[in-house]
Amino acid sequence: AVVSTQSTGLPFSSLIFTPFLLMDPISRGSEQSDVVDTILEFLEVAVHSILFVRGVYPSYIFERRVKFSIPVQMSRSPDLNDYIYDIVAALRTPIEKGVLEKVAVIISKEKVVLERFVFEITPIFEMNESRALKEIEEGLKNFLLKINVCDSSLKPIVEGCDFSVVTYISPNNININNNNKNNGLGNVGGFGWINVSSKEVELENVSLVPVKSFDGGMVKLQLFVEENDSKE
């Protein structure tokens, strides 16, 4: 798979972000568009939840909100919120094109990867059932509930960590290069996709912690955490 990334790599006190503008969606049926929107909303909330639960940023920058009929924690920092929103918005085209393989939220300290929350996403748009969206929303709600209690299955992380978001793209008909030309994923406002080495974002000595899996008909989703065995 081709690996591309959008990341902060900075502590909250000096957060600087490079925005990815919302890419134009491919014109499709309204039901599929609703499913894609729901997946993107879920991923946005999931990133906030992971940052809160794992203590990447201080708890006081988060506030309680409601999404998918459950309480969730969302950041109150406009810069961080915009950054996460823009990362997730950039995933619309890969999902619609069917080339998105997985998304990983990576927690690291001084460029050492400590944890990877890996979302494997398989959208299947042929199904056409009126109840599909409600089933998907119910399934995604259960994912967020699992994220909220994942601390009990993971070792504590050290202070001063940062995070990044890495996207795995299928190489079929996609050519991602560092000048972002002709990659099929869009390029808006001078921002785009970049290749990264798997050595920078993956773990060698890892413990796998399954979190949740779900088959919602129009989308299949699995979440697991890869934990660095040498994490103190």
TORKOL-17496 format. One record per atom (N, C-alpha, C): z negated, x negated, y; residue in one letter; atom name; residue number from 0. Coordinates in steps of 0.02 Angstrom, whole numbers. Layout:
BEGIN
Z X Y A CA NUM
...
//
This chain:
BEGIN
0 -42 -59 A N 0
0 0 0 A CA 0
0 -44 62 A C 0
30 -19 114 V N 1
29 -52 179 V CA 1
-37 -34 213 V C 1
-70 -83 243 V N 2
-134 -71 276 V CA 2
-124 -77 350 V C 2
-147 -26 387 S N 3
-145 -29 460 S CA 3
-213 -8 485 S C 3
-230 -29 545 T N 4
-298 -19 568 T CA 4
-302 -2 641 T C 4
-355 36 658 Q N 5
-376 45 727 Q CA 5
-452 34 726 Q C 5
-478 -14 765 S N 6
-549 -29 757 S CA 6
-581 -47 823 S C 6
-648 -42 825 T N 7
-685 -63 884 T CA 7
-704 -136 878 T C 7
-745 -152 827 G N 8
-768 -220 817 G CA 8
-817 -242 870 G C 8
-845 -194 909 L N 9
-890 -211 964 L CA 9
-954 -170 959 L C 9
-1011 -199 980 P N 10
-1072 -160 981 P CA 10
-1069 -106 1035 P C 10
-1112 -56 1030 F N 11
-1111 0 1077 F CA 11
-1120 -23 1149 F C 11
-1161 -74 1159 S N 12
-1176 -96 1227 S CA 12
-1115 -123 1263 S C 12
-1064 -145 1226 S N 13
-1004 -172 1258 S CA 13
-941 -140 1229 S C 13
-946 -75 1213 L N 14
-891 -41 1180 L CA 14
-829 -39 1224 L C 14
-775 -67 1198 I N 15
-710 -63 1230 I CA 15
-663 -37 1176 I C 15
-621 13 1193 F N 16
-578 40 1141 F CA 16
-506 41 1164 F C 16
-461 38 1115 T N 17
-390 43 1128 T CA 17
-366 110 1104 T C 17
-350 157 1148 P N 18
-334 225 1126 P CA 18
-267 230 1092 P C 18
-264 274 1042 F N 19
-201 292 1010 F CA 19
-186 364 1031 F C 19
-132 375 1067 L N 20
-116 441 1092 L CA 20
-94 487 1036 L C 20
-105 552 1046 L N 21
-88 602 996 L CA 21
-13 601 983 L C 21
6 591 920 M N 22
76 590 902 M CA 22
102 660 893 M C 22
166 671 908 D N 23
196 736 901 D CA 23
200 756 827 D C 23
174 815 810 P N 24
177 837 740 P CA 24
248 856 720 P C 24
261 850 655 I N 25
325 874 629 I CA 25
323 949 627 I C 25
377 983 644 S N 26
379 1055 644 S CA 26
379 1082 573 S C 26
325 1119 556 R N 27
319 1149 489 R CA 27
289 1218 496 R C 27
276 1250 439 G N 28
247 1316 440 G CA 28
177 1315 467 G C 28
154 1374 492 S N 29
89 1377 526 S CA 29
32 1363 478 S C 29
38 1384 414 E N 30
-16 1372 366 E CA 30
-27 1298 355 E C 30
28 1261 347 Q N 31
22 1189 338 Q CA 31
-9 1156 399 Q C 31
12 1178 459 S N 32
-15 1150 520 S CA 32
-90 1163 525 S C 32
-111 1222 503 D N 33
-183 1238 503 D CA 33
-221 1192 456 D C 33
-192 1178 398 V N 34
-224 1133 350 V CA 34
-231 1063 379 V C 34
-177 1038 409 V N 35
-179 971 439 V CA 35
-231 969 495 V C 35
-232 1020 538 D N 36
-282 1023 591 D CA 36
-353 1021 562 D C 36
-364 1058 508 T N 37
-430 1061 478 T CA 37
-450 993 449 T C 37
-403 958 417 I N 38
-417 891 390 I CA 38
-435 844 447 I C 38
-398 847 502 L N 39
-412 802 558 L CA 39
-480 817 589 L C 39
-496 882 597 E N 40
-562 900 624 E CA 40
-618 874 579 E C 40
-607 880 514 F N 41
-657 856 466 F CA 41
-667 780 473 F C 41
-612 743 476 L N 42
-617 670 479 L CA 42
-652 649 544 L C 42
-638 684 599 E N 43
-671 667 662 E CA 43
-747 676 656 E C 43
-768 734 629 V N 44
-840 746 621 V CA 44
-870 697 571 V C 44
-833 682 518 A N 45
-858 636 466 A CA 45
-873 567 495 A C 45
-829 542 538 V N 46
-841 476 568 V CA 46
-905 476 610 V C 46
-913 528 652 H N 47
-975 535 691 H CA 47
-1035 536 645 H C 47
-1031 575 591 S N 48
-1087 583 545 S CA 48
-1106 517 512 S C 48
-1056 479 491 I N 49
-1069 414 459 I CA 49
-1104 367 508 I C 49
-1079 365 569 L N 50
-1109 320 619 L CA 50
-1182 339 633 L C 50
-1196 404 633 F N 51
-1265 427 644 F CA 51
-1309 412 584 F C 51
-1287 434 525 V N 52
-1329 428 465 V CA 52
-1344 355 449 V C 52
-1295 311 458 R N 53
-1304 240 441 R CA 53
-1334 200 499 R C 53
-1347 232 555 G N 54
-1380 198 610 G CA 54
-1339 143 643 G C 54
-1273 151 643 V N 55
-1231 101 676 V CA 55
-1244 101 751 V C 55
-1254 160 781 Y N 56
-1273 166 851 Y CA 56
-1340 202 855 Y C 56
-1377 193 911 P N 57
-1443 224 917 P CA 57
-1439 300 911 P C 57
-1490 329 881 S N 58
-1490 401 870 S CA 58
-1489 442 934 S C 58
-1514 411 990 Y N 59
-1518 450 1052 Y CA 59
-1450 462 1084 Y C 59
-1397 429 1061 I N 60
-1331 443 1090 I CA 60
-1297 502 1054 I C 60
-1330 530 1004 F N 61
-1302 586 966 F CA 61
-1338 650 985 F C 61
-1303 706 976 E N 62
-1333 771 986 E CA 62
-1309 819 932 E C 62
-1347 870 921 R N 63
-1333 917 867 R CA 63
-1278 966 889 R C 63
-1229 974 847 R N 64
-1175 1023 856 R CA 64
-1168 1064 791 R C 64
-1124 1113 792 V N 65
-1110 1153 732 V CA 65
-1035 1149 718 V C 65
-1018 1131 656 K N 66
-948 1129 634 K CA 66
-946 1151 561 K C 66
-896 1190 544 F N 67
-891 1219 477 F CA 67
-956 1255 458 F C 67
-987 1286 509 S N 68
-1046 1329 500 S CA 68
-1108 1290 479 S C 68
-1110 1224 490 I N 69
-1169 1184 474 I CA 69
-1185 1139 533 I C 69
-1248 1119 542 P N 70
-1265 1072 596 P CA 70
-1239 1002 580 P C 70
-1210 970 630 V N 71
-1186 902 623 V CA 71
-1207 863 685 V C 71
-1205 797 680 Q N 72
-1222 753 737 Q CA 72
-1158 725 767 Q C 72
-1152 733 832 M N 73
-1093 707 868 M CA 73
-1117 662 925 M C 73
-1079 610 938 S N 74
-1096 563 992 S CA 74
-1092 598 1060 S C 74
-1134 575 1107 R N 75
-1131 598 1176 R CA 75
-1096 548 1221 R C 75
-1070 494 1192 S N 76
-1036 443 1231 S CA 76
-962 462 1240 S C 76
-939 474 1301 P N 77
-869 493 1311 P CA 77
-820 441 1284 P C 77
-834 377 1295 D N 78
-788 325 1271 D CA 78
-784 325 1195 D C 78
-841 328 1162 L N 79
-841 329 1089 L CA 79
-808 392 1062 L C 79
-821 448 1094 N N 80
-791 511 1072 N CA 80
-715 509 1079 N C 80
-691 484 1135 D N 81
-619 479 1146 D CA 81
-587 432 1096 D C 81
-622 377 1083 Y N 82
-596 328 1036 Y CA 82
-588 357 966 Y C 82
-640 391 942 I N 83
-637 421 875 I CA 83
-584 476 874 I C 83
-581 517 926 Y N 84
-530 570 929 Y CA 84
-460 541 924 Y C 84
-447 488 961 D N 85
-380 459 963 D CA 85
-362 426 896 D C 85
-411 395 863 I N 86
-398 368 796 I CA 86
-376 423 749 I C 86
-414 478 749 V N 87
-399 533 703 V CA 87
-333 566 721 V C 87
-319 574 786 A N 88
-256 604 806 A CA 88
-196 565 781 A C 88
-204 499 777 A N 89
-149 456 754 A CA 89
-134 467 680 A C 89
-179 501 644 L N 90
-168 512 573 L CA 90
-124 574 559 L C 90
-110 613 610 R N 91
-72 675 600 R CA 91
-4 661 569 R C 91
34 615 597 T N 92
101 602 572 T CA 92
100 574 501 T C 92
57 525 484 P N 93
55 503 413 P CA 93
38 558 364 P C 93
-7 604 384 I N 94
-24 660 340 I CA 94
36 706 331 I C 94
68 723 386 E N 95
125 768 383 E CA 95
184 738 346 E C 95
193 673 352 K N 96
247 640 316 K CA 96
230 627 242 K C 96
167 638 224 G N 97
146 628 155 G CA 97
139 555 135 G C 97
127 510 184 V N 98
122 439 169 V CA 98
50 412 175 V C 98
3 456 195 L N 99
-66 434 200 L CA 99
-97 431 130 L C 99
-124 373 112 E N 100
-157 366 47 E CA 100
-233 372 52 E C 100
-262 337 100 K N 101
-334 342 110 K CA 101
-353 315 178 K C 101
-413 334 199 V N 102
-442 312 262 V CA 102
-510 283 247 V C 102
-526 225 274 A N 103
-590 193 261 A CA 103
-627 181 327 A C 103
-688 205 330 V N 104
-733 189 386 V CA 104
-775 130 364 V C 104
-766 74 399 I N 105
-796 11 377 I CA 105
-853 -8 424 I C 105
-911 -23 395 I N 106
-968 -48 433 I CA 106
-977 -122 418 I C 106
-980 -162 470 S N 107
-983 -234 460 S CA 107
-1031 -267 510 S C 107
-1047 -328 495 K N 108
-1091 -369 538 K CA 108
-1061 -438 542 K C 108
-1042 -459 602 E N 109
-1013 -525 614 E CA 109
-954 -537 565 E C 109
-910 -487 561 K N 110
-849 -489 522 K CA 110
-861 -489 446 K C 110
-923 -477 425 V N 111
-938 -470 354 V CA 111
-943 -396 338 V C 111
-901 -372 294 V N 112
-901 -301 276 V CA 112
-962 -285 234 V C 112
-1000 -235 256 L N 113
-1061 -215 220 L CA 113
-1049 -152 179 L C 113
-1013 -104 208 E N 114
-1000 -40 176 E CA 114
-931 -15 194 E C 114
-901 22 148 R N 115
-838 55 160 R CA 115
-844 128 136 R C 115
-839 175 182 F N 116
-835 246 163 F CA 116
-761 262 156 F C 116
-739 275 95 V N 117
-668 282 80 V CA 117
-651 355 65 V C 117
-606 383 106 F N 118
-581 451 96 F CA 118
-511 447 66 F C 118
-503 468 4 E N 119
-437 473 -27 E CA 119
-411 544 -16 E C 119
-354 550 17 I N 120
-329 616 38 I CA 120
-259 626 8 I C 120
-251 682 -27 T N 121
-185 699 -55 T CA 121
-167 770 -33 T C 121
-129 777 22 P N 122
-107 844 42 P CA 122
-50 868 -2 P C 122
-55 931 -24 I N 123
-3 962 -65 I CA 123
16 1027 -30 I C 123
74 1027 3 F N 124
90 1082 48 F CA 124
132 1137 16 F C 124
146 1133 -49 E N 125
187 1184 -80 E CA 125
149 1249 -91 E C 125
84 1244 -99 M N 126
43 1304 -113 M CA 126
41 1349 -52 M C 126
43 1414 -64 N N 127
44 1462 -8 N CA 127
-1 1520 -25 N C 127
-65 1513 -11 E N 128
-114 1565 -26 E CA 128
-155 1579 37 E C 128
-168 1642 50 S N 129
-204 1660 110 S CA 129
-276 1635 110 S C 129
-304 1626 50 R N 130
-374 1604 47 R CA 130
-381 1528 48 R C 130
-324 1493 47 A N 131
-326 1420 40 A CA 131
-365 1387 96 A C 131
-354 1407 159 L N 132
-387 1374 215 L CA 132
-462 1383 212 L C 132
-485 1443 195 K N 133
-557 1455 191 K CA 133
-588 1413 136 K C 133
-552 1406 80 E N 134
-578 1365 25 E CA 134
-583 1292 46 E C 134
-532 1269 83 I N 135
-532 1200 107 I CA 135
-590 1188 155 I C 135
-601 1234 201 E N 136
-656 1227 249 E CA 136
-723 1226 213 E C 136
-731 1268 162 E N 137
-793 1269 124 E CA 137
-803 1202 88 E C 137
-749 1175 59 G N 138
-754 1111 25 G CA 138
-771 1054 72 G C 138
-740 1054 131 L N 139
-754 1002 180 L CA 139
-826 1006 207 L C 139
-851 1067 212 K N 140
-921 1076 232 K CA 140
-967 1041 183 K C 140
-953 1048 119 N N 141
-994 1016 68 N CA 141
-990 940 72 N C 141
-932 913 92 F N 142
-926 841 103 F CA 142
-974 818 158 F C 142
-975 855 213 L N 143
-1018 836 269 L CA 143
-1091 840 250 L C 143
-1109 889 210 L N 144
-1179 894 186 L CA 144
-1197 834 144 L C 144
-1150 811 102 K N 145
-1162 751 61 K CA 145
-1170 689 104 K C 145
-1127 682 155 I N 146
-1132 624 200 I CA 146
-1201 623 234 I C 146
-1226 682 252 N N 147
-1290 686 287 N CA 147
-1348 660 246 N C 147
-1341 658 180 V N 148
-1397 636 137 V CA 148
-1379 573 98 V C 148
-1324 539 116 C N 149
-1302 481 77 C CA 149
-1348 422 85 C C 149
-1392 423 136 D N 150
-1440 368 146 D CA 150
-1481 354 84 D C 150
-1497 407 47 S N 151
-1541 400 -11 S CA 151
-1509 360 -67 S C 151
-1442 353 -65 S N 152
-1406 317 -118 S CA 152
-1384 247 -96 S C 152
-1397 229 -33 L N 153
-1373 166 -6 L CA 153
-1430 123 19 L C 153
-1420 58 16 K N 154
-1469 11 44 K CA 154
-1465 14 121 K C 154
-1520 -1 155 P N 155
-1518 -2 228 P CA 155
-1470 -56 254 P C 155
-1443 -44 313 I N 156
-1401 -95 345 I CA 156
-1441 -128 401 I C 156
-1419 -188 419 V N 157
-1454 -225 471 V CA 157
-1435 -198 540 V C 157
-1474 -215 590 E N 158
-1458 -195 658 E CA 158
-1398 -235 685 E C 158
-1366 -207 735 G N 159
-1312 -242 768 G CA 159
-1245 -239 732 G C 159
-1237 -188 690 C N 160
-1172 -181 655 C CA 160
-1121 -148 700 C C 160
-1058 -155 681 D N 161
-1004 -119 714 D CA 161
-963 -83 661 D C 161
-912 -47 682 F N 162
-873 -10 634 F CA 162
-798 -16 650 F C 162
-758 -3 600 S N 163
-686 0 609 S CA 163
-659 55 564 S C 163
-599 78 579 V N 164
-566 128 538 V CA 164
-499 100 516 V C 164
-490 98 450 V N 165
-429 69 421 V CA 165
-392 123 384 V C 165
-327 125 393 T N 166
-284 175 361 T CA 166
-237 142 311 T C 166
-234 169 251 Y N 167
-189 144 200 Y CA 167
-128 189 197 Y C 167
-70 161 208 I N 168
-8 198 212 I CA 168
37 180 154 I C 168
68 230 122 S N 169
116 217 69 S CA 169
175 178 96 S C 169
199 127 61 P N 170
255 87 86 P CA 170
322 122 82 P C 170
325 180 49 N N 171
389 214 40 N CA 171
419 236 107 N C 171
476 208 124 N N 172
513 226 184 N CA 172
475 211 248 N C 172
423 169 244 I N 173
384 152 303 I CA 173
386 76 312 I C 173
400 55 372 N N 174
401 -17 386 N CA 174
356 -29 446 N C 174
293 -47 432 I N 175
246 -60 485 I CA 175
249 -134 503 I C 175
262 -148 566 N N 176
263 -217 588 N CA 176
223 -222 653 N C 176
206 -282 671 N N 177
160 -291 726 N CA 177
190 -275 794 N C 177
255 -264 798 N N 178
282 -242 862 N CA 178
293 -167 863 N C 178
273 -132 807 N N 179
271 -59 804 N CA 179
339 -26 812 N C 179
393 -61 799 K N 180
459 -32 807 K CA 180
484 -5 740 K C 180
514 55 743 N N 181
547 84 685 N CA 181
501 90 624 N C 181
439 107 635 N N 182
394 112 578 N CA 182
388 183 552 N C 182
418 231 586 G N 183
418 300 562 G CA 183
354 338 576 G C 183
305 306 608 L N 184
241 338 621 L CA 184
231 354 695 L C 184
280 339 735 G N 185
273 353 806 G CA 185
243 295 844 G C 185
260 291 908 N N 186
233 239 951 N CA 186
232 266 1022 N C 186
172 280 1048 V N 187
165 314 1111 V CA 187
125 271 1160 V C 187
149 265 1221 G N 188
110 232 1273 G CA 188
96 159 1259 G C 188
137 126 1218 G N 189
128 55 1205 G CA 189
78 41 1150 G C 189
48 93 1120 F N 190
0 83 1066 F CA 190
33 102 1000 F C 190
12 69 947 G N 191
42 84 882 G CA 191
1 56 826 G C 191
35 42 771 W N 192
3 21 709 W CA 192
10 -54 700 W C 192
-40 -85 669 I N 193
-36 -156 655 I CA 193
-56 -169 583 I C 193
-26 -219 553 N N 194
-45 -240 486 N CA 194
-110 -279 488 N C 194
-151 -272 437 V N 195
-209 -314 428 V CA 195
-212 -339 357 V C 195
-242 -396 348 S N 196
-249 -423 281 S CA 196
-304 -386 243 S C 196
-292 -372 179 S N 197
-343 -338 140 S CA 197
-408 -379 136 S C 197
-403 -445 142 K N 198
-463 -487 140 K CA 198
-510 -474 199 K C 198
-481 -448 254 E N 199
-521 -435 313 E CA 199
-561 -371 307 E C 199
-539 -325 265 V N 200
-568 -257 266 V CA 200
-591 -233 198 V C 200
-587 -275 146 E N 201
-607 -254 80 E CA 201
-662 -299 52 E C 201
-694 -276 -1 L N 202
-750 -312 -31 L CA 202
-731 -339 -99 L C 202
-760 -396 -116 E N 203
-750 -425 -183 E CA 203
-806 -405 -230 E C 203
-868 -417 -210 N N 204
-927 -398 -250 N CA 204
-953 -332 -224 N C 204
-938 -279 -261 V N 205
-950 -213 -234 V CA 205
-983 -167 -286 V C 205
-1027 -125 -260 S N 206
-1055 -70 -300 S CA 206
-1023 -5 -275 S C 206
-1001 36 -321 L N 207
-967 98 -304 L CA 207
-1016 156 -308 L C 207
-1020 194 -253 V N 208
-1064 252 -250 V CA 208
-1022 314 -239 V C 208
-1010 354 -291 P N 209
-972 417 -282 P CA 209
-1011 465 -238 P C 209
-975 500 -194 V N 210
-1007 548 -149 V CA 210
-986 619 -164 V C 210
-920 631 -165 K N 211
-896 700 -174 K CA 211
-822 699 -189 K C 211
-799 747 -229 S N 212
-728 758 -239 S CA 212
-714 833 -234 S C 212
-652 850 -217 F N 213
-635 920 -203 F CA 213
-560 930 -213 F C 213
-543 985 -246 D N 214
-473 1005 -254 D CA 214
-466 1074 -223 D C 214
-438 1076 -163 G N 215
-431 1139 -126 G CA 215
-363 1170 -131 G C 215
-323 1151 -181 G N 216
-257 1180 -188 G CA 216
-206 1147 -144 G C 216
-213 1155 -78 M N 217
-166 1124 -31 M CA 217
-185 1053 -13 M C 217
-244 1032 -33 V N 218
-266 964 -19 V CA 218
-317 942 -71 V C 218
-312 880 -93 K N 219
-362 850 -136 K CA 219
-396 794 -98 K C 219
-462 790 -105 L N 220
-500 741 -66 L CA 220
-555 712 -109 L C 220
-563 647 -103 Q N 221
-618 612 -137 Q CA 221
-650 563 -88 Q C 221
-716 561 -90 L N 222
-754 514 -48 L CA 222
-800 472 -91 L C 222
-798 407 -81 F N 223
-845 362 -113 F CA 223
-862 306 -65 F C 223
-918 273 -78 V N 224
-940 218 -36 V CA 224
-938 154 -77 V C 224
-908 103 -49 E N 225
-910 36 -79 E CA 225
-962 -4 -41 E C 225
-1012 -29 -78 E N 226
-1068 -63 -46 E CA 226
-1069 -136 -67 E C 226
-1075 -179 -17 N N 227
-1077 -251 -29 N CA 227
-1140 -269 -71 N C 227
-1129 -298 -129 D N 228
-1186 -315 -173 D CA 228
-1233 -365 -141 D C 228
-1208 -406 -95 S N 229
-1250 -457 -64 S CA 229
-1283 -432 0 S C 229
-1275 -367 16 K N 230
-1305 -339 77 K CA 230
-1380 -342 71 K C 230
-1413 -367 122 E N 231
-1486 -372 121 E CA 231
-1517 -310 153 E C 231
//
